[in-house]
């Protein structure tokens, strides 16, 4: 069973890769490994060594600390439920929604935002 820290770090790798629109193959080429290894890192099946994490951070243009952000929240006991999911942007559907949102012209986007806020208040 993968260690929770390895799973968290892998999710953060995937999150950043999605945010910048990079494929697993592209990241693998930048780091000098096969894309299957990136898949294993992203699921937490394989642990990322310190030197490899450094290379991945450089390829994704983030500090190494990025991969550990939110770790404290994700380590809470199973009974504690945060108001918002810890890894909201680690969800592909949420990321697609954000990308689509920013593709909408600004005036329409503001109206959509106001609608979402009102709906969230009454829910």
Backbone as CSV, one residue per row, in Angstrom:
resi,resn,N_x,N_y,N_z,CA_x,CA_y,CA_z,C_x,C_y,C_z
1,UNK,0.848,-1.181,0.000,0.000,0.000,0.000,0.894,1.245,0.000
2,UNK,0.592,2.207,-0.887,1.422,3.418,-0.955,1.310,4.258,0.320
3,UNK,2.385,4.915,0.651,2.401,5.818,1.804,1.590,7.069,1.459
4,UNK,0.796,7.602,2.392,-0.030,8.784,2.117,0.760,9.994,1.605
5,UNK,2.001,10.152,2.067,2.814,11.282,1.580,3.157,11.080,0.106
6,UNK,3.482,9.853,-0.285,3.789,9.580,-1.691,2.574,9.838,-2.577
7,UNK,1.397,9.474,-2.079,0.154,9.710,-2.825,-0.081,11.209,-2.967
8,UNK,0.111,11.957,-1.880,-0.090,13.414,-1.909,0.870,14.076,-2.896
9,UNK,2.149,13.722,-2.809,3.145,14.308,-3.712,2.803,13.968,-5.162
10,UNK,2.397,12.740,-5.412,2.016,12.340,-6.768,0.830,13.140,-7.294
11,UNK,-0.156,13.383,-6.429,-1.313,14.191,-6.837,-0.892,15.613,-7.173
12,UNK,0.067,16.140,-6.397,0.534,17.502,-6.656,1.314,17.567,-7.980
13,UNK,2.055,16.515,-8.311,2.739,16.456,-9.613,1.690,16.498,-10.724
14,UNK,0.676,15.645,-10.614,-0.386,15.601,-11.616,-1.115,16.943,-11.705
15,UNK,-1.415,17.535,-10.555,-2.100,18.825,-10.501,-1.319,19.880,-11.274
16,UNK,-0.043,20.002,-10.989,0.772,21.028,-11.662,0.891,20.730,-13.147
17,UNK,1.061,19.473,-13.490,1.194,19.097,-14.904,-0.069,19.479,-15.658
18,UNK,-1.242,19.183,-15.078,-2.512,19.556,-15.709,-2.649,21.064,-15.818
19,UNK,-2.249,21.776,-14.753,-2.396,23.236,-14.737,-1.640,23.898,-15.890
20,UNK,-0.508,23.356,-16.242,0.271,23.964,-17.325,0.034,23.271,-18.669
21,UNK,-0.866,22.305,-18.685,-1.221,21.645,-19.943,-0.156,20.723,-20.499
22,UNK,0.608,20.103,-19.617,1.683,19.208,-20.041,1.211,17.762,-19.954
23,UNK,1.585,16.948,-20.922,1.238,15.526,-20.887,2.271,14.760,-20.054
24,UNK,1.899,13.540,-19.685,2.851,12.688,-18.969,4.080,12.434,-19.841
25,UNK,3.872,12.259,-21.127,4.983,12.004,-22.043,5.939,13.201,-22.076
26,UNK,5.387,14.406,-22.148,6.233,15.599,-22.183,7.049,15.747,-20.899
27,UNK,6.403,15.504,-19.762,7.130,15.591,-18.494,8.217,14.525,-18.433
28,UNK,7.882,13.334,-18.843,8.856,12.243,-18.822,10.078,12.581,-19.675
29,UNK,9.844,13.155,-20.847,10.957,13.526,-21.727,11.829,14.599,-21.087
30,UNK,11.212,15.574,-20.436,11.985,16.639,-19.780,12.838,16.096,-18.637
31,UNK,12.321,15.071,-17.960,13.012,14.518,-16.801,13.960,13.389,-17.208
32,UNK,13.750,12.828,-18.394,14.618,11.761,-18.877,14.220,10.375,-18.429
33,UNK,12.907,10.143,-18.302,12.405,8.824,-17.922,11.240,8.457,-18.837
34,UNK,10.690,7.274,-18.655,9.545,6.839,-19.454,8.250,7.353,-18.829
35,UNK,7.230,7.576,-19.664,5.981,8.127,-19.162,5.296,7.195,-18.167
36,UNK,5.544,5.881,-18.288,4.950,4.941,-17.340,5.425,5.226,-15.912
37,UNK,6.668,5.700,-15.801,7.187,6.031,-14.479,6.457,7.245,-13.913
38,UNK,6.126,8.211,-14.764,5.348,9.375,-14.326,3.987,8.900,-13.824
39,UNK,3.371,7.957,-14.539,2.086,7.411,-14.104,2.202,6.829,-12.698
40,UNK,3.251,6.072,-12.452,3.443,5.444,-11.151,3.696,6.490,-10.070
41,UNK,4.443,7.535,-10.407,4.671,8.616,-9.441,3.347,9.306,-9.090
42,UNK,2.547,9.584,-10.103,1.306,10.333,-9.889,0.279,9.562,-9.064
43,UNK,0.317,8.270,-9.090,-0.605,7.469,-8.279,-0.038,7.165,-6.903
44,UNK,1.245,7.451,-6.721,1.890,7.131,-5.453,2.372,5.694,-5.394
45,UNK,2.221,4.958,-6.495,2.666,3.564,-6.526,4.183,3.480,-6.379
46,UNK,4.901,4.451,-6.959,6.351,4.518,-6.813,6.719,5.802,-6.090
47,UNK,7.621,5.690,-5.169,8.113,6.835,-4.408,9.088,7.634,-5.279
48,UNK,9.015,8.961,-5.184,9.895,9.837,-5.968,11.112,10.172,-5.114
49,UNK,12.294,9.898,-5.643,13.516,10.236,-4.902,13.690,11.745,-4.858
50,UNK,14.519,12.210,-3.957,14.751,13.646,-3.790,15.301,14.266,-5.076
51,UNK,16.253,13.599,-5.705,16.844,14.160,-6.926,15.847,14.178,-8.076
52,UNK,15.014,13.149,-8.167,13.989,13.112,-9.220,12.924,14.182,-8.959
53,UNK,12.559,14.379,-7.687,11.590,15.414,-7.350,12.138,16.788,-7.717
54,UNK,13.423,16.972,-7.501,14.070,18.229,-7.895,13.947,18.437,-9.404
55,UNK,14.225,17.387,-10.183,14.124,17.473,-11.648,12.690,17.761,-12.085
56,UNK,11.731,17.109,-11.442,10.323,17.318,-11.786,9.917,18.749,-11.451
57,UNK,10.360,19.251,-10.312,10.052,20.629,-9.920,10.593,21.615,-10.965
58,UNK,11.796,21.383,-11.429,12.376,22.257,-12.464,11.575,22.170,-13.761
59,UNK,11.197,20.955,-14.149,10.441,20.763,-15.389,9.067,21.415,-15.320
60,UNK,8.475,21.431,-14.116,7.143,22.000,-13.937,7.190,23.453,-13.457
61,UNK,8.406,23.975,-13.292,8.634,25.373,-12.912,7.961,25.738,-11.583
62,UNK,8.192,24.898,-10.570,7.701,25.167,-9.219,8.812,24.825,-8.225
63,UNK,8.753,25.406,-7.013,9.715,24.982,-5.990,9.350,23.584,-5.486
64,UNK,10.300,22.868,-4.963,10.048,21.517,-4.448,8.967,21.551,-3.373
65,UNK,8.905,22.615,-2.608,7.912,22.721,-1.529,6.481,22.667,-2.050
66,UNK,6.269,23.008,-3.326,4.934,22.959,-3.927,4.297,21.590,-3.743
67,UNK,5.092,20.539,-3.848,4.564,19.183,-3.805,4.092,18.769,-2.414
68,UNK,4.487,19.531,-1.388,4.108,19.209,-0.022,3.023,20.132,0.519
69,UNK,2.617,21.117,-0.273,1.565,22.031,0.171,0.269,21.263,0.399
70,UNK,-0.411,21.587,1.490,-1.675,20.935,1.811,-1.525,19.581,2.471
71,UNK,-0.314,19.167,2.722,-0.084,17.844,3.305,-0.685,17.732,4.697
72,UNK,-0.607,18.795,5.491,-1.153,18.752,6.843,-2.658,18.499,6.809
73,UNK,-3.371,19.179,5.898,-4.815,19.006,5.795,-5.183,17.604,5.334
74,UNK,-4.425,17.058,4.406,-4.759,15.729,3.890,-4.429,14.631,4.890
75,UNK,-3.631,14.961,5.910,-3.246,13.967,6.914,-4.210,13.929,8.092
76,UNK,-5.269,14.763,8.074,-6.233,14.770,9.176,-6.907,13.409,9.281
77,UNK,-7.418,13.132,10.448,-8.073,11.839,10.659,-9.299,11.716,9.764
78,UNK,-9.685,10.493,9.397,-10.793,10.276,8.466,-12.110,10.908,8.906
79,UNK,-12.334,11.077,10.216,-13.576,11.660,10.700,-13.689,13.153,10.449
80,UNK,-12.548,13.828,10.279,-12.564,15.273,10.058,-12.772,15.556,8.576
81,UNK,-13.806,16.301,8.283,-14.106,16.653,6.898,-13.894,18.144,6.712
82,UNK,-12.935,18.557,5.847,-12.760,19.980,5.597,-13.958,20.530,4.831
83,UNK,-14.189,21.844,4.947,-15.297,22.477,4.232,-15.127,22.337,2.728
84,UNK,-13.890,22.387,2.262,-13.583,22.228,0.838,-12.620,21.063,0.689
85,UNK,-12.680,20.347,-0.423,-11.704,19.278,-0.635,-10.284,19.838,-0.637
86,UNK,-9.340,19.089,-0.085,-7.960,19.542,-0.009,-7.371,19.721,-1.396
87,UNK,-7.614,18.780,-2.268,-6.994,18.802,-3.590,-8.040,19.071,-4.660
88,UNK,-8.730,20.192,-4.536,-9.779,20.538,-5.486,-9.255,20.562,-6.915
89,UNK,-8.082,21.147,-7.107,-7.539,21.243,-8.457,-6.844,19.955,-8.902
90,UNK,-6.791,18.976,-8.030,-6.271,17.677,-8.426,-7.315,16.858,-9.166
91,UNK,-8.539,17.340,-9.182,-9.648,16.676,-9.851,-9.735,17.183,-11.286
92,UNK,-9.665,16.297,-12.251,-9.654,16.699,-13.659,-10.914,17.464,-14.033
93,UNK,-12.051,17.056,-13.523,-13.295,17.742,-13.831,-13.262,19.182,-13.323
94,UNK,-12.747,19.388,-12.111,-12.654,20.743,-11.554,-11.701,21.599,-12.387
95,UNK,-10.592,21.015,-12.811,-9.633,21.750,-13.630,-10.247,22.126,-14.975
96,UNK,-10.974,21.201,-15.591,-11.650,21.500,-16.858,-12.675,22.614,-16.679
97,UNK,-13.369,22.592,-15.540,-14.347,23.639,-15.251,-13.664,25.003,-15.144
98,UNK,-12.540,25.068,-14.454,-11.817,26.334,-14.315,-11.314,26.823,-15.668
99,UNK,-10.775,25.925,-16.463,-10.300,26.326,-17.804,-11.457,26.848,-18.650
100,UNK,-12.592,26.180,-18.597,-13.764,26.621,-19.356,-14.263,27.970,-18.847
101,UNK,-14.243,28.141,-17.540,-14.674,29.401,-16.929,-13.854,30.571,-17.455
102,UNK,-12.543,30.411,-17.510,-11.682,31.495,-17.967,-11.712,31.682,-19.479
103,UNK,-12.322,30.763,-20.193,-12.488,30.922,-21.639,-13.708,31.795,-21.960
104,UNK,-14.565,32.019,-20.973,-15.774,32.835,-21.153,-15.366,34.309,-21.128
105,UNK,-15.950,35.143,-21.980,-15.643,36.575,-21.957,-15.889,37.156,-20.557
106,UNK,-15.069,38.148,-20.185,-15.065,38.653,-18.809,-16.428,39.106,-18.294
107,UNK,-17.189,39.846,-19.088,-18.484,40.338,-18.598,-19.447,39.173,-18.315
108,UNK,-19.451,38.179,-19.165,-20.298,37.000,-18.942,-19.779,36.178,-17.769
109,UNK,-18.462,36.127,-17.632,-17.845,35.379,-16.539,-18.251,35.975,-15.190
110,UNK,-18.279,37.310,-15.090,-18.686,37.962,-13.838,-20.125,37.619,-13.493
111,UNK,-20.991,37.596,-14.491,-22.397,37.259,-14.253,-22.527,35.815,-13.799
112,UNK,-21.767,34.936,-14.416,-21.778,33.529,-14.023,-21.267,33.365,-12.590
113,UNK,-20.227,34.101,-12.246,-19.680,34.057,-10.895,-20.730,34.501,-9.874
114,UNK,-21.418,35.586,-10.155,-22.453,36.086,-9.246,-23.569,35.054,-9.073
115,UNK,-23.971,34.435,-10.170,-24.989,33.387,-10.107,-24.518,32.232,-9.219
116,UNK,-23.294,31.788,-9.420,-22.745,30.675,-8.625,-22.686,31.042,-7.148
117,UNK,-22.308,32.289,-6.840,-22.229,32.720,-5.455,-23.619,32.708,-4.807
118,UNK,-24.625,33.210,-5.512,-25.994,33.228,-4.984,-26.476,31.798,-4.755
119,UNK,-26.234,30.925,-5.725,-26.664,29.533,-5.579,-25.966,28.859,-4.411
120,UNK,-24.689,29.194,-4.192,-23.940,28.622,-3.075,-24.462,29.091,-1.733
121,UNK,-24.948,30.329,-1.684,-25.487,30.873,-0.440,-26.818,30.229,-0.063
122,UNK,-27.632,29.896,-1.037,-28.943,29.320,-0.741,-28.902,27.804,-0.572
123,UNK,-27.787,27.200,-0.936,-27.680,25.731,-0.847,-27.525,25.261,0.585
